[in-house]
Structure formats: structure tokens, C-alpha cells
Amino acid sequence: MMTSQEKQSYFSKGLNYFNSKKFFESHEEWEQIWLQCQNRDEKLLYQSMIILAGVGVHLQKNRPAPAQRLQKLGLIKLEEIKNQDYSQQIKQLKKLYLRVIADFLQDHYLLNFDIPK
């Protein structure tokens, strides 16, 4: 079982990697939390964050088709979350999912968004 301190450490490292456009590394950090989640909705929330990092990986590698497939999957996972305690995170993640591909392509392969805290 992961302690809250360990969870915070993995989350923070993942967030820092994500915001530094090191999407694979952020995926690896958040996956450590996801693997330990017992709560279905919390697991779905972290899974959607991991998928969003995967979108970034594909876009960096100039693979828009797999990025779009992951984008759709991530939005589906967010819709499956029923716990209203996650509503703010869900709202912010949905915004990122809906604009990530367009922003990435418009900005000549630079991502301009932040992951919710």
C-alpha cells in the first residue's frame, strides 16, 4: 500500500515532467499511483492523466492518428467517473483533452497547457 507521502511524491514528479513536456516520464510516475489505486473513480482519474501523457508522447513523435485515438479514450474514461469530488479535475482535464491536439498542431509542436493540481 502506498503512503500519502509517496503518492504526493509520484504525483508531483509526474506533474513536473508533464509541464516540462517529458510526457513518457510523467506517464511512468502517475502509473505508480494508478497501480496502487483501490478506488475505481480515483483509478479512472489517474488513468485519464496517464492517457493524456500518452497523447503528448504521440504528438511529439508526429503521430496524430494514435494521439487522436488516445484523446477519445481519455475522454471516455473521464465520463465514467461518478464521484463528484473529482468534478473540478474532470472539468480541467476535459478542457486539456479537447484542445491538446489543435493547440499542438497550431503551435508548431509546442504544447501550451497545464495539468490540474
FENBEL-V549200 format. One record per helix or strand of 2 or more residues. SS is the DSSP state (2 for helix, 1 for strand). FROM is the first residue (numbers start at 0). TO is the last residue. If there is no record, write none. Layout:
ss->(SS & SS)
from->(FROM & FROM)
to->(TO & TO)
This chain:
ss->(2 & 2 & 2 & 2 & 2)
from->(3 & 22 & 39 & 63 & 83)
to->(18 & 35 & 59 & 78 & 105)
